[in-house]
Amino acid sequence: MKLSTTTAQNSFKYKWLLGRIFPYIKPFIGRVILGFLIAIPLGALDGVVAFSLKPYMDYVIGQRDLVFTLFSHTYTVAWSLLALIIPFGVVIFAGVQGVLRYLNEYLTDWTSQKITNSIKISLFNKLVYMDTAFYDENSSGVIIARYLNDTDIASNGIVNNIKTIIISVFGALSLIGVMLYSSWKLAVIGVAVLCIAFVPVALIRKRVKATSNRNMVIGGNITTNFNETYSGNKVMRAYGLEERQKKIFTEQVWNAFNNNMALVKRAGWMSPLMYLIASFGIAAVLGYGTHLITIGSMTAGGFASFVTSLLLLYKPVKTLGNTLTGLQTIFVAMGRVFELFDIEPELKDNKDCIQLKTLNKGIEFRDVTFSYDKENAVLHDINLYVNKNETLAIVGNSGGGKSTLVNLIPRFYDVTSGAILFDGIDLRDYKMNSVRKHIAMVFQDNFLFSGTIRENIMMGNPDASEEELMQAIESAHLQEMISELPDGIDTVLGERGLSLSGGQRQRIAIARAMIKNTPIVILDEATSALDNKSEAVVQKALDNLMKNKTVFVIAHRLSTIKNADRIAVINEGQLVELGSHDELMQIEHGQYRTLYEMQFKNQEEVQEVLN
């Protein structure tokens, strides 16, 4: 599946989305609910200031004592005392609101981070088991955008936005309560107008979805450009590609800008329109309120309290509108996140598959055909049997299918037709993990992980003893190199081990394969990128690795595979020749002989030039 073609088709199924994310919220539900409960008074206290204006205007400004009856007793509060109580009361309420806000923010951030981490871990657990084809189809930037950025947007914002909605709703309700207390007739006008002002929010949902999806793709492309600029910096320098990379990045940044501005252009009118609609409501309230004061149905203090509540009400309503718009962005990201959870690897263990315990007889390719796109075959009807402890060298034209052939053995891909058999049993009838435990691979460009040399070698067998580790180092001819490093075997490597030479990285990879100690070894052009001196050392290490193993070796330099038991020539996806070096050299006009003589002739010419 190409992640850049996402549709987030479930982004409007709110019940479904909340049901999918709830298992990640459930472990922290107590704190989530507590945060929501704190949000209720936090919002409700917004009406305190507006409510206090009515008694302050009517009694303090009017210099009238407050007289009220409670439980058949009449009480009087002097206006001068109210002049002290009301301002101090407002300050106290503000202090309480501040404490509640702090507690609410802390709980929200804590739960949001916990939920985000849980989802990220679950997603990464799926990512590491995805097929090789998945990584072939998707760039690193898109994967990072989908597996990290979308997760942050989706899970980190959901609790915070729901909290904001609760605060806004109860803030609005408290202010509406004050308005109803002051005048229910004016409240009907004010609330009706604000409801109309809220309508534009519902019109922007699909725009948010389309923009969010485009932003994900653009953001992924930008990240990919960063990764390529970093990893390919030497190629960039060598070929003067700086301007090209700058041009691509500039276009991507402006694409993101244009995409966002397209949404702003369509959504930017929401706020002015809401202001305009609200102004009609305020005008109607002012006109009708003046009438109510004139006829004595409303006091000046009540009117002041009402107008203050109405003006304050616009803030939570606008916040609610913006939050719901933002929440739609979150739901779109959430829809994309759960699309990732629903992606299943194409390669799975078959039902009732068995463990591969060891290789007793050999590996057979029976009528194997393979294509990456299910249409254009890379391999055609390969029939080949490799005996246990036999070394098979695979040679042929570039792009002919050599690497593809060996990548089928650890089941990085499944054959399109035919079968690969281990001891007569279809590879697909074994547990993939058990097959891969029996295979060690050394590639042309071996990847070293961040960490120490020790850690990278021990990845081959985390349970290996110190003695086995030292034996692997010795067999890989690493002792001299390690002795020259400041921290020896515990020297920390940079990213991908780029601080080492190609030969040094290869030998660490060989040591990693040695310590795994598997019966099957695959060498995919393990020495083709090395100079002659480095190749000589690495070849010695490879010879140690290959002892008493079933070996598949792809080699560019034919001189390195002369001693292989047999050599398979793969051209244009077909097995065209098979035999030992001597046998293949006897075939007049044979493809192996032609390749060998061309290389030998080139080597002689080079040697003559050097002499």
C-alpha positions, -999 to +999 in steps of 0.1 A: +000+000+000+013+035-009+008+057+021+009+088+000-025+078-016-043+078+017-079+090+018-087+090+055-122+078+044-133+072+080-125+107+092-162+116+096-172+084+114-167+100+149-182+072+169-160+046+151-129+067+156-135+073+193-142+036+196-108+028+180-088+052+202-107+044+234-085+013+242-055+036+244-074+061+266-088+034+289-057+028+310-056+065+319-094+070+321-093+081+357-071+110+351-089+119+318-122+120+337-107+140+365-094+165+340-128+168+324-145+172+358-121+201+366-129+216+332-165+220+342-161+246+371-132+261+351-156+270+324-185+278+347-166+304+366-164+325+335-199+339+344-188+351+378-176+386+367-207+392+345-230+380+373-213+403+399-220+434+377-257+434+384-255+438+422-225+461+419-244+484+395-278+482+412-266+484+449-230+498+451-232+524+423-269+531+432-258+532+469-287+510+480-286+484+507-293+448+496-323+434+514-333+398+510-353+371+527-339+336+535-358+310+555-384+335+566-357+358+580-350+392+564-313+402+560-298+435+551-263+440+536-250+476+534-240+488+500-206+499+515-200+463+526-209+450+491-184+475+477-157+455+495-171+420+491-178+419+454-142+430+442-126+407+467-149+379+456-139+384+420-102+381+429-108+349+450-127+334+421-099+343+397-074+326+421-095+294+423-098+295+385-060+298+381-054+268+404-080+247+385-065+258+352-030+246+363-043+212+374-063+208+343-034+217+320-011+192+339-036+164+337-043+170+301-007+171+290+001+140+311-027+119+297-021+132+261+015+122+262+007+088+277-019+081+250+004+093+223+033+071+235+010+041+236-002+046+201+033+053+188+046+021+204+018+000+190+023+015+155+060+010+156+054-027+166+034-030+134+060-011+113+089-034+122+069-064+109+059-049+076+070-065+044+101-055+025+077-045-003+061-020+020+094-002+024+100-004-013+068+014-021+070+041+006+096+068+011+111+074+045+095+109+047+060+096+042+065+068+067+078+093+093+049+117+085+024+089+089+038+070+118+050+100+139+034+133+129-001+119+124+001+101+158+011+134+175-018+153+158-044+126+164-037+114+200-020+144+215-048+168+205-079+147+212-079+150+250-068+186+249-096+196+224-123+177+243-111+195+274-113+228+256-148+219+243-159+212+279-145+245+292-161+264+263-195+247+267-197+252+304-183+287+301-211+294+275-237+277+297-227+298+328-229+330+307-262+320+292-274+313+328-264+349+338-282+362+307-314+343+315-312+355+351-309+391+338-336+388+311-349+357+294-363+378+266-329+392+257-313+358+262-335+343+235-323+369+210-286+366+220-285+328+220-304+326+187-280+349+169-249+331+183-263+298+171-267+313+136-231+325+139-220+290+146-233+275+114-202+283+092-182+258+113-201+229+099-194+240+063-156+237+065-152+200+074-144+186+040-120+214+033-101+205+064-099+168+054-086+175+019-060+200+031-048+177+059-043+149+035-023+171+011-002+184+039+006+149+050+020+141+015+039+174+012+053+170+047+064+135+039+081+147+007+099+174+026+112+149+052+124+126+024+143+155+008+160+162+041+169+125+044+183+123+009+202+155+013+218+141+045+225+105+032+235+116-003+256+146+007+287+133-010+269+126-043+253+160-040+287+176-036+304+155-063+277+162-090+269+198-079+233+190-070+230+217-043+209+239-065+187+210-075+180+201-038+174+237-030+149+240-059+130+209-049+129+220-012+117+255-021+090+241-044+078+218-016+077+245+010+057+268-013+034+239-021+027+235+016+022+273+019-003+273-011-021+243+003-026+260+037-035+293+022-062+276+001-078+265+034-073+300+050-089+316+019-120+294+024-121+293+062-108+328+068-143+343+062-157+324+092-144+347+119-155+380+101-189+364+093-194+353+129-185+389+141-210+403+116-238+380+127-230+386+164-230+424+158-266+421+146-274+403+178-257+429+199-276+457+181-309+439+186-301+434+223-291+471+228-323+483+211-347+459+229-327+463+262-332+500+261-369+495+257-370+471+287-352+496+309-375+524+297-406+505+307-391+494+340-389+456+332-351+456+336-326+475+358-295+492+344-274+467+364-292+438+350-287+452+315-250+458+321-246+422+334-265+409+304-244+428+278-212+418+295-223+381+295-232+384+258-198+399+249-180+374+270-201+346+254-186+353+220-152+341+232-162+305+242-185+303+211-156+313+188-132+290+207-157+262+204-159+269+166-122+269+162-118+238+184-144+219+164-125+229+132-092+218+148-110+186+160-118+177+124-081+180+116-075+156+145-102+132+132-086+132+097-052+124+112-069+098+135-085+082+104-051+080+087-035+065+119-061+037+121-056+030+084-021+022+094-033-002+121-055-019+095-026-025+070-017-061+072+016-075+059+011-095+027+035-121+039+022-141+068+028-174+084+005-200+069-019-218+092-003-248+108+031-239+096+061-257+112+095-246+126+126-251+105+150-269+128+179-273+105+188-279+068+194-316+062+195-320+024+192-288+004+172-260-011+153-263-043+139-236-067+111-253-085+096-234-115+101-201-097+087-170-113+086-137-096+075-101-103+074-071-081+043-056-097+025-089-105+029-081-142+065-078-154+083-109-143+119-104-130+126-142-127+112-168-152+108-205-144+140-210-124+148-246-116+177-251-094+188-274-065+215-265-040+228-292-018+236-287+019+271-272+024+274-264-013+286-230-024+266-216-053+279-185-070+254-164-089+266-142-118+250-124-147+241-091-162+232-061-140+195-060-132+191-096-143+175-108-111+205-121-090+196-102-058+159-109-063+167-146-064+185-146-031+160-123-015+134-150-020+153-174+002+147-156+035+112-149+022+115-111+019+091-116-010+069-146-020+073-162-053+046-153-079+044-189-090+063-221-084+079-228-050+111-227-030+116-259-009+138-265+021+144-303+024+114-309+001+090-287+021+076-255+007+092-224+023+057-210+029+050-239+052+077-229+076+074-201+102+092-171+086+111-163+118+125-198+121+137-197+085+154-164+090+171-176+121+189-201+099+202-175+074+230-150+077+232-122+051+260-099+042+251-072+017+271-048-005+262-018+016+257-032+051+237-012+075+252-005+109+229+007+137+236+035+161+255+021+191+288+004+197+308-021+176+300-047+203+263-040+201+263-042+163+281-076+162+260-090+191+228-083+170+236-115+152+232-135+185+224-115+216+230-147+237+265-152+224+293-156+250+323-133+252+344-161+238+321-165+208+323-127+203+361-127+203+361-156+179+338-138+155+361-107+157+392-128+150+375-146+121+364-113+106+400-099+109+388-070+131+414-072+159+438-046+144+411-021+136+394-024+170+428-020+188+433+013+171+400+028+182+398+049+214+373+027+232+380-005+214+350-028+208+329-003+228+336+026+205+303+043+196+296+044+159+280+074+142+248+071+123+250+041+099+287+037+109+297+062+082+328+072+103+343+038+093+357+028+059+337+005+036+360-025+044+357-019+082+319-018+079+319-050+058+340-068+084+317-058+113+288-071+092+307-103+086+314-107+123+277-101+129+269-129+104+296-152+120+283-149+155+248-158+142+264-191+131+237-202+107+238-232+083+228-209+053+249-178+042+239-153+016+265-129+003+251-102-020+281-086-038+298-082-004+331-071-018+322-053-050+325-018-036+359-023-020+394-016-032+418-045-038+435-042-004+402-041+015+388-068-006+417-091+002+411-088+039+373-090+036+376-121+014+396-139+040+369-131+065+342-143+041+362-176+036+360-181+073+323-173+073+315-198+045+332-229+060+308-258+062+278-237+052+253-237+024+263-205+006+247-183-021+272-157-032+266-130-058+299-116-070+308-089-095+344-099-097+344-134-112+379-142-099+365-144-064+341-172-071+363-195-092+364-220-063+326-222-059+312-257-062+289-244-090+281-212-107+247-202-119+245-176-147+213-155-145+205-133-174+172-114-180+157-134-152+165-168-166+190-195-156+210-198-187+241-217-175+250-239-145+282-257-136+316-253-121+341-227-133+360-252-154+328-267-169+314-233-178+347-222-193+345-252-217+313-238-233+323-221-264+307-186-267+291-193-233+279-163-214+300-171-183+331-176-204+324-143-222+320-124-189+351-140-174+373-132-205+361-097-206+370-091-170+404-109-173+412-088-204+402-056-186+424-066-157+454-072-180+449-039-197+448-021-163+479-040-152+498-029-184+488+007-178+501+005-142+534-011-153 
